[in-house]
Amino acid sequence: MANVYQAAARFYDCLSGERTVYRAGRERGVALLNLRPGAIVLDLGCGTGLNFALLVDAVGPSGTVIGLDRSPEMLTMARRRVLANGWTSVCLIEADATTFDPMRVANVLPAASGGLIDGVFSSYAMSVFDDWHPAWERTRALLRPEGRACIVDMQLPVGAARVFRPLVRLATAVGGADLDAHPWTVIERDGVNVQCASVRGGHIRIVAGTIL
Ligand SMILES: C[S@@+](CC[C@H](N)C(=O)[O-])C[C@H]1O[C@@H](n2cnc3c(N)ncnc32)[C@H](O)[C@@H]1O
């Protein structure tokens, strides 16, 4: 599905249903991540950087936001966003989340970090990865003990919102997302103080926790 994001990077922000559907998930997720000023956070599968404003705001001027994505085209859009906003605390890395060497991230961290990050955030990305399990293991290796993780991702809506299932199936098929991937289950498995939320009729699941 790399080609989708290669071809659609320029239109992603307009076509992705951001305002109507998906912004609610990232807002809730960043709030649950509970980042402190000065924190270092990795945005796994950052795309065009739609999370950056929220993350930059959460970590403040002394913090660091690292955006990792395998698509150069999506990262070009992310870089434009960073430049347009004058964010000096954002660093972008082009890498495949399922195979990257964690040292590539560790090498760009401030010396005082000891090569570890304080938080990981991933929205609408892990369900697109060919296999999110190795991506989690690599990311977890970078997370300091008692660091925070939040995964925001998609599943089929429930209840009255079931009526939107055909639309959701179509949109996620176009984007290459697997609605049965449920990557947030890894936080339920590995985390403590786990907090969960759902928005948009259960279509968006948000799970955050502390990883020991
Ligand atoms: C639906 S977009 C989500 C982007 C962003 N997180 C957001 O919330 O808008 C999925 C992103 O995952 C990236 N992606 C897919 N497979 C990847 C992989 N194996 N490693 C890194 N990024 C990947 C795509 O390039 C794309 O930018």
The ligand as an SDF file (V2000), in Angstrom:
LIG
                    3D

 27 29  0  0  0  0  0  0  0  0999 V2000
   -3.3820    6.5980    7.2700 C   0  0  0  0  0  0  0  0  0  0  0  0
   -1.7720    7.3080    7.3090 S   0  0  0  0  0  0  0  0  0  0  0  0
   -1.7550    7.9800    8.9740 C   0  0  0  0  0  0  0  0  0  0  0  0
   -0.7850    9.1120    9.0990 C   0  0  0  0  0  0  0  0  0  0  0  0
   -0.8320    9.8780   10.4350 C   0  0  0  0  0  0  0  0  0  0  0  0
   -0.3920    9.0560   11.5400 N   0  0  0  0  0  0  0  0  0  0  0  0
   -2.1790   10.4590   10.7190 C   0  0  0  0  0  0  0  0  0  0  0  0
   -2.7040   10.2620   11.8130 O   0  0  0  0  0  0  0  0  0  0  0  0
   -2.7050   11.1840    9.8590 O   0  0  0  0  0  0  0  0  0  0  0  0
   -0.7230    5.8800    7.4600 C   0  0  0  0  0  0  0  0  0  0  0  0
    0.7540    6.2250    7.3970 C   0  0  0  0  0  0  0  0  0  0  0  0
    1.4900    5.0510    7.7240 O   0  0  0  0  0  0  0  0  0  0  0  0
    2.6570    5.0530    6.9150 C   0  0  0  0  0  0  0  0  0  0  0  0
    3.1770    3.6830    6.8370 N   0  0  0  0  0  0  0  0  0  0  0  0
    2.6080    2.5860    6.2960 C   0  0  0  0  0  0  0  0  0  0  0  0
    3.3900    1.5100    6.4660 N   0  0  0  0  0  0  0  0  0  0  0  0
    4.4850    1.9420    7.1410 C   0  0  0  0  0  0  0  0  0  0  0  0
    5.6460    1.3110    7.6440 C   0  0  0  0  0  0  0  0  0  0  0  0
    5.8520   -0.0080    7.4680 N   0  0  0  0  0  0  0  0  0  0  0  0
    6.5640    2.0560    8.2820 N   0  0  0  0  0  0  0  0  0  0  0  0
    6.3730    3.3820    8.4680 C   0  0  0  0  0  0  0  0  0  0  0  0
    5.2930    4.0440    8.0200 N   0  0  0  0  0  0  0  0  0  0  0  0
    4.3570    3.3250    7.3740 C   0  0  0  0  0  0  0  0  0  0  0  0
    2.1880    5.5970    5.5760 C   0  0  0  0  0  0  0  0  0  0  0  0
    3.2640    6.0540    4.7890 O   0  0  0  0  0  0  0  0  0  0  0  0
    1.2550    6.6930    6.0420 C   0  0  0  0  0  0  0  0  0  0  0  0
    1.9250    7.9180    6.1680 O   0  0  0  0  0  0  0  0  0  0  0  0
  1  2  1  0
  2  3  1  0
  2 10  1  0
  3  4  1  0
  4  5  1  0
  5  6  1  0
  5  7  1  0
  7  8  2  0
  7  9  1  0
 10 11  1  0
 11 12  1  0
 11 26  1  0
 12 13  1  0
 13 14  1  0
 13 24  1  0
 14 15  1  0
 14 23  1  0
 15 16  2  0
 16 17  1  0
 17 18  1  0
 17 23  2  0
 18 19  1  0
 18 20  2  0
 20 21  1  0
 21 22  2  0
 22 23  1  0
 24 25  1  0
 24 26  1  0
 26 27  1  0
M  CHG  2   2   1   9  -1
M  END
$$$$
